[in-house]
Amino acid sequence: MKKSKWRHIPNILTILRLLAVPLMAVWMISGKWTESLILFLLAEFTDILDGYIARRYNFISNFGKLADPLADKLIQLTALFLLAHGGRLSYWFFYILCGKELAMIIGSMFFLKKEIVVSSNWVGKAAAFVLFVGIVSAFINSPFSESLLWIGIIISLAAAVVYLKGYLKQIKSKAN
């Protein structure tokens, strides 16, 4: 069976998102907030697009499974750190989300060794959306950005609990 020449599009979009991170960082450090926001929005759009294409046409790859979430977290954490550096947010948002992501990575590696994988769920998607809105609002200096980010962090931590429950449920079912 001949593979589609289009199967690499999701991975190409993910690579473009990874390449956008340092460019966005340079622009943010240079005070080019509008350009940085546009790049951040484009990067988030490519995340939605590559996920849709990969699932719709079954172009899911091992590279994409690893690189896609990495690109998402790098662009979000870079934005949060540099928004704090630019005085638009408290550094706490970066520190809390960095700690949560580090815990998720360590936990995922532990469970992956046991051949347990839990797919994303609506709580995680809701957290990502609220964090996205909070980051965009910080780019435009909205007075609501910190409130939105606190809500996003609470939902994100709830998502981590949901993922942990999913992992533990799989461990219990494997033991039986």
Residue pairs with C-beta under 8 A, 6 or more apart in sequence:
4 57
4 59
6 57
6 59
7 57
7 59
7 61
8 59
9 50
9 53
9 59
10 50
10 51
10 53
10 54
10 59
10 60
10 61
10 64
10 68
11 50
11 61
11 63
11 64
11 67
13 46
13 47
13 49
13 50
13 53
14 46
14 50
14 63
14 64
14 67
14 68
14 71
15 67
16 43
16 46
17 43
17 46
17 47
17 50
17 71
17 72
17 75
18 67
18 70
18 71
18 74
20 39
20 42
20 43
20 75
21 43
21 71
21 74
21 75
21 78
23 39
24 36
24 39
24 40
24 43
24 75
24 78
24 79
25 78
25 82
27 35
27 36
27 39
28 36
28 78
28 79
28 82
28 83
28 85
28 86
29 82
29 85
31 86
33 86
33 139
36 79
36 82
36 139
37 136
37 139
37 140
40 75
40 79
40 135
40 136
40 139
41 136
43 71
43 75
44 75
44 132
47 68
47 71
47 72
50 64
50 68
51 68
53 59
54 60
54 61
54 64
72 128
73 101
76 97
76 131
76 132
76 135
77 94
77 97
77 98
77 101
79 135
79 138
79 139
80 89
80 93
80 94
80 97
80 135
81 91
81 94
83 89
83 135
83 138
83 139
84 90
84 91
84 93
84 94
88 138
88 139
88 141
88 145
89 138
89 145
89 146
89 149
90 146
93 134
93 146
93 149
93 153
96 153
97 131
97 153
97 156
100 153
100 156
100 157
100 160
103 160
104 160
104 163
107 163
107 164
107 167
111 117
111 118
111 167
111 170
111 171
114 171
114 174
116 167
116 170
116 171
116 174
118 163
118 166
118 167
118 170
121 159
121 162
121 163
121 166
123 155
123 158
123 159
123 162
124 156
124 159
124 162
124 163
126 155
126 159
127 152
127 155
127 156
127 158
127 159
128 156
130 148
130 151
130 152
130 155
131 149
131 152
131 153
131 156
133 148
133 152
134 145
134 146
134 148
134 149
134 151
134 152
135 145
135 149
137 144
137 145
137 148
138 145
138 146
138 149
